[in-house]
């Protein structure tokens, strides 16, 4: 483990740049997504870090996330898991595969009663 830690430290700039690039690309995709679904979410870009908590405008986050998982196979965490974020959902922005679930989320939203 010491060798791996040292190796990561030697290449930290490359690792940081890669991760920051993934986050920036995903935030651009999410900007467009939330523009299309402004009736369902209030979107505020995170100021730092790879986690976003848009506010859900269509029901409570627990029911929404449960139905989303059951019906679309998309996993989002309800804000109730994170103290008092009842009307929010959690998006992990730092993963390369984050965009894979957006078409299923979008299809789910298209059928969701607003």
SETOR-304094 format. One line per 3 residues: number of its first residue (from 1); for each residue z, x, y of C-alpha. Coordinates in Angstrom, 3 decimals. Layout:
residues N
NUM	Z,X,Y; ...
end
This chain:
residues 114
1	0.000,0.000,0.000; 0.630,2.923,2.372; -2.916,4.170,1.805
4	-4.375,0.733,2.589; -2.253,0.415,5.709; -3.362,3.836,6.910
7	-6.995,3.004,6.159; -6.736,-0.255,8.122; -5.153,1.568,11.054
10	-7.954,4.132,11.074; -10.506,1.341,11.245; -8.512,-1.079,13.392
13	-11.098,-1.317,16.195; -13.789,-2.382,13.726; -11.444,-4.907,12.087
16	-10.307,-6.322,15.427; -13.870,-6.605,16.751; -14.968,-8.397,13.580
19	-12.140,-10.922,13.757; -12.508,-11.536,17.490; -16.234,-12.106,16.923
22	-15.568,-14.690,14.217; -13.120,-16.520,16.492; -15.530,-16.470,19.464
25	-18.410,-17.807,17.347; -16.236,-20.563,15.867; -14.919,-21.586,19.281
28	-18.492,-21.979,20.532; -19.259,-24.228,17.544; -16.078,-26.225,18.144
31	-16.884,-26.659,21.860; -20.127,-28.423,20.890; -18.434,-30.395,18.096
34	-15.675,-31.707,20.348; -18.183,-32.534,23.101; -19.961,-34.788,20.599
37	-16.644,-36.377,19.562; -14.840,-36.699,22.883; -13.800,-40.231,21.937
40	-11.879,-38.954,18.935; -10.296,-35.733,20.246; -9.074,-34.040,23.389
43	-10.175,-30.420,23.073; -8.582,-27.505,24.818; -9.640,-24.052,23.686
46	-6.747,-21.911,22.502; -5.823,-19.233,25.016; -5.207,-16.683,22.277
49	-5.118,-16.531,18.513; -7.037,-18.137,15.680; -5.427,-21.605,15.681
52	-6.394,-24.689,17.703; -4.511,-27.990,18.054; -6.840,-30.657,19.462
55	-5.200,-33.967,20.271; -6.294,-36.843,18.060; -7.141,-40.072,19.895
58	-7.913,-42.256,16.863; -4.715,-43.067,15.025; -1.863,-40.933,13.841
61	-2.549,-37.435,12.577; -0.845,-37.857,9.189; -2.927,-40.883,8.183
64	-6.073,-39.317,9.606; -5.610,-36.043,7.707; -4.741,-37.853,4.480
67	-7.867,-40.049,4.657; -10.020,-37.064,5.677; -8.877,-35.109,2.625
70	-9.347,-38.053,0.243; -12.656,-39.328,1.558; -14.402,-36.191,2.849
73	-12.652,-33.329,1.056; -11.777,-31.669,4.366; -8.276,-30.308,4.828
76	-6.700,-30.341,8.265; -2.979,-30.187,8.829; -1.381,-32.952,10.856
79	0.570,-31.843,13.890; 3.755,-33.316,12.453; 3.957,-30.222,10.252
82	4.421,-28.214,13.457; 7.447,-29.766,15.123; 6.504,-32.343,17.719
85	2.702,-32.216,17.643; 2.445,-35.774,16.287; -0.956,-36.612,17.762
88	-2.586,-33.272,17.032; -4.415,-31.659,14.118; -4.620,-27.973,13.262
91	-7.897,-26.077,13.019; -7.962,-22.505,11.706; -10.538,-20.815,13.891
94	-10.386,-17.297,12.461; -12.258,-17.940,9.204; -15.965,-17.309,8.703
97	-16.243,-20.435,6.565; -14.611,-22.767,9.108; -17.996,-24.272,10.029
100	-18.683,-25.364,6.434; -16.375,-28.361,6.724; -17.636,-29.605,10.084
103	-20.626,-31.608,8.759; -18.289,-33.488,6.389; -15.775,-34.028,9.198
106	-18.593,-35.268,11.422; -19.828,-37.711,8.757; -16.259,-38.950,8.289
109	-15.894,-39.506,12.035; -19.198,-41.385,12.189; -17.756,-43.923,9.740
112	-14.284,-43.978,11.291; -13.454,-47.108,13.334; -12.926,-46.113,16.951
end
